[in-house]
Each structure stands twice: as structure tokens, then as C-alpha cells.
Amino acid sequence: MRKLVIDGVASAQVIGLGLVPKFHELGKQLFRDGDKLEFKFYARDILDDAADWKPLERRFDVLHLTNFLHIWNWDGQIKAVERLVRLVRPRAGSLLVGSGLGTTSDESFAKFWKEVGDRTGTGWEVRSEVKKMPATTQNEEQKWADPNMGIVSFEVEML
């Protein structure tokens, strides 16, 4: 959120969503900018169907998702993105952009968004790129480490 504001987005136009509100408060203390930033923050678990999502539904033109989707398996990612689709305005040009750790190919990412579209009744143009990164010595022995691992950057636009 801070990066968006630094890049010129008015802080009053930025809304944060996170699982732990304490991290938002700690960030304001760490960066000493709580008195300068006007954005609202909503504490929600993206997978919680019982949470009050009404204030956020169909509200956004752009959602920025960084280091977010990779924390779930395929089914968890689908469920999270189904919720996110309900947060963007249902019109051509609405965007979901971001990046995260992954090993995905363009084909599997397009397949993912095809499934999301089928489940939500939406269509998506998918652009993604994987920038491979070498395994570091601290993670090369980890079970999750993969030689094709990299940073997946994406832009997904509603049709």
C-alpha cells in the first residue's frame, strides 16, 4: 500500500485488506507514517464466508496481490480468487495485478484463470511472466524448492 502511495496514488484511494490488523498498526509505527496515510484497512480472512464482505464488493478497479496466492494449494487459490473477483467492479478493464513465488507456466496460469472464470461467470485476459531465480543455499534442500522456481508477475484483465 505504501508503494502505491509513493508511486502517486492518493492514499484516500487505497484500501488495505489483511488477516492480522496488528501488522497494519506495526507498519504505521515502523514507517512513522500513520498520520500521513489516509487509507482504510479491513481485517478479513479471504477464505471466511461468514465475514462481512459487503463494504468491499464490486468496489475496485484494480486489486494488487503480491506474495499472496502462493500460500495455498490450487483449490485454496481458486477459492481466494473467487472472493477477489467479487471485490472488483464487474466490467471490462478491471485488473488483478501482482507477483509471487511460483513455478507456474503461462499455460497453467491461463488454466487457473479459465477455471476462475468458469466458476464466477467472468472472462479474463491473462498476462504472466516467470523470472527464474537460482535456489539459495538456505532453501535448496527444502522439500518445496524447485529448480524452476521464480517470481511470477501477472496482470489479469476482466473482459
C-alpha positions as CSV (number, residue, x, y, z in Angstrom):
1,M,0.0,0.0,0.0
2,R,2.8,2.3,0.8
3,K,4.4,1.7,-2.6
4,L,1.2,2.7,-4.3
5,V,1.1,5.9,-2.4
6,I,4.8,6.6,-3.1
7,D,4.1,6.0,-6.8
8,G,1.5,8.7,-6.8
9,V,-1.9,7.1,-5.9
10,A,-3.8,9.2,-3.4
11,S,-3.8,7.4,-0.1
12,A,-7.5,8.0,0.3
13,Q,-8.0,5.8,-2.8
14,V,-6.1,2.9,-1.3
15,I,-7.7,0.2,0.8
16,G,-5.8,-2.5,2.7
17,L,-7.0,-6.0,3.4
18,G,-5.2,-8.3,5.7
19,L,-5.6,-11.1,8.1
20,V,-3.9,-9.5,11.1
21,P,-4.7,-5.9,11.9
22,K,-1.8,-5.7,14.3
23,F,0.6,-5.8,11.3
24,H,-1.1,-2.8,9.9
25,E,-0.6,-0.9,13.2
26,L,3.0,-2.1,13.5
27,G,3.7,-0.9,9.9
28,K,2.5,2.6,10.8
29,Q,4.9,2.6,13.8
30,L,7.8,1.2,11.8
31,F,7.4,3.6,8.9
32,R,6.2,6.5,11.1
33,D,3.6,7.4,8.6
34,G,0.3,6.8,10.4
35,D,-0.5,10.5,10.4
36,K,0.2,10.8,6.7
37,L,-1.7,7.9,5.2
38,E,-5.5,8.1,4.9
39,F,-6.2,4.6,3.6
40,K,-8.7,2.3,5.3
41,F,-7.8,-1.1,6.4
42,Y,-10.1,-4.1,6.7
43,A,-9.2,-7.1,8.7
44,R,-10.6,-10.2,6.9
45,D,-9.7,-13.8,6.2
46,I,-10.2,-14.1,2.5
47,L,-11.5,-17.6,2.9
48,D,-14.0,-16.7,5.6
49,D,-17.5,-16.9,4.1
50,A,-19.1,-15.6,7.4
51,A,-17.1,-12.3,7.3
52,D,-18.9,-9.1,6.2
53,W,-17.7,-8.5,2.6
54,K,-20.5,-6.1,1.6
55,P,-18.4,-2.9,2.1
56,L,-15.8,-4.3,-0.3
57,E,-17.9,-6.0,-3.0
58,R,-17.8,-4.5,-6.6
59,R,-15.8,-1.6,-5.3
60,F,-12.4,-1.8,-7.0
61,D,-11.0,-1.2,-10.5
62,V,-7.6,-2.7,-9.5
63,L,-6.5,-5.2,-6.9
64,H,-2.8,-5.6,-6.2
65,L,-1.8,-9.1,-4.9
66,T,1.8,-9.6,-4.0
67,N,3.1,-12.6,-2.2
68,F,-0.4,-13.8,-1.6
69,L,-1.6,-16.6,-3.9
70,H,1.3,-18.9,-3.4
71,I,0.4,-19.6,0.2
72,W,-2.4,-22.0,-0.8
73,N,-2.7,-25.1,-3.0
74,W,-4.7,-24.9,-6.2
75,D,-8.1,-25.3,-4.5
76,G,-7.3,-22.7,-1.9
77,Q,-6.0,-20.3,-4.6
78,I,-9.2,-20.8,-6.6
79,K,-11.4,-20.0,-3.5
80,A,-9.4,-16.9,-2.6
81,V,-9.6,-15.6,-6.2
82,E,-13.3,-16.3,-6.4
83,R,-13.7,-13.9,-3.4
84,L,-11.4,-11.3,-5.0
85,V,-13.4,-11.4,-8.3
86,R,-16.5,-10.3,-6.2
87,L,-14.5,-7.3,-5.0
88,V,-13.7,-5.8,-8.4
89,R,-16.2,-3.9,-10.5
90,P,-17.8,-6.3,-12.9
91,R,-16.7,-4.5,-16.1
92,A,-14.2,-4.8,-18.8
93,G,-10.8,-3.5,-17.8
94,S,-10.9,-4.3,-14.1
95,L,-7.5,-5.6,-13.1
96,L,-5.8,-8.0,-10.7
97,V,-2.1,-7.5,-10.8
98,G,0.8,-8.7,-8.6
99,S,3.5,-11.2,-8.2
100,G,4.6,-14.1,-6.0
101,L,6.7,-17.1,-5.7
102,G,5.9,-19.9,-8.1
103,T,6.9,-22.4,-10.7
104,T,3.9,-21.8,-13.0
105,S,3.9,-21.7,-16.7
106,D,1.8,-19.4,-18.8
107,E,-0.3,-22.4,-19.7
108,S,-1.1,-23.4,-16.1
109,F,-1.8,-19.8,-15.1
110,A,-4.2,-19.4,-18.0
111,K,-5.8,-22.7,-17.0
112,F,-6.2,-21.3,-13.5
113,W,-7.9,-18.2,-14.7
114,K,-10.1,-20.2,-17.1
115,E,-11.3,-22.2,-14.0
116,V,-11.9,-19.0,-12.1
117,G,-13.9,-17.5,-15.0
118,D,-16.0,-20.7,-15.3
119,R,-16.8,-20.6,-11.6
120,T,-17.6,-16.9,-11.5
121,G,-19.1,-16.3,-14.9
122,T,-16.4,-14.0,-15.9
123,G,-13.8,-13.8,-18.6
124,W,-10.1,-12.9,-18.3
125,E,-7.2,-11.9,-20.4
126,V,-4.1,-13.3,-18.7
127,R,-0.5,-12.0,-19.0
128,S,2.2,-13.5,-16.8
129,E,5.9,-13.9,-16.7
130,V,8.2,-16.1,-14.6
131,K,11.6,-14.8,-13.8
132,K,13.6,-17.7,-12.6
133,M,15.8,-17.4,-9.6
134,P,18.5,-19.6,-8.5
135,A,18.0,-21.7,-5.4
136,T,19.9,-20.2,-2.5
137,T,21.9,-22.5,-0.2
138,Q,19.4,-21.9,2.6
139,N,16.5,-23.3,0.6
140,E,17.9,-25.8,-1.9
141,E,17.3,-28.7,0.4
142,Q,13.8,-27.7,1.2
143,K,11.0,-30.0,0.0
144,W,9.2,-27.1,-1.6
145,A,12.3,-25.9,-3.5
146,D,12.1,-26.4,-7.3
147,P,14.7,-25.7,-9.9
148,N,12.1,-23.9,-12.0
149,M,11.1,-21.6,-9.1
150,G,10.9,-18.0,-9.7
151,I,8.9,-14.8,-9.3
152,V,5.6,-14.9,-11.2
153,S,4.5,-11.4,-12.2
154,F,1.0,-11.2,-13.6
155,E,-1.7,-8.9,-14.9
156,V,-5.2,-10.3,-15.3
157,E,-7.8,-8.2,-17.0
158,M,-11.6,-8.7,-17.0
159,L,-13.1,-8.9,-20.4
